[in-house]
Amino acid sequence: RTRTPRDPPSRPLIVQPQYPHEAGRRISASLAMHHCLYSYIRTSRLFRFQ
């Protein structure tokens, strides 16, 4: 039985955006947004319980 690769060989192994710094900036921005949302929810919960 021959092993079938998960991806076709025609597809490149590493699929990355042409500008990695843009992707990193986008990821860091999304992380910061989630952190702000989490902190806002936490502080609003604290204020609500007070």
Stockholm file with secondary structure:
# STOCKHOLM 1.0

chainA/1-50         RTRTPRDPPSRPLIVQPQYPHEAGRRISASLAMHHCLYSYIRTSRLFRFQ
#=GR chainA/1-50 SS CCCCCSSCTTSCSCCCCSCHHHHHHHHHHHHHHHHHHHHHHHHHHHHHHC
#=GC SS_cons        CCCCCSSCTTSCSCCCCSCHHHHHHHHHHHHHHHHHHHHHHHHHHHHHHC
//
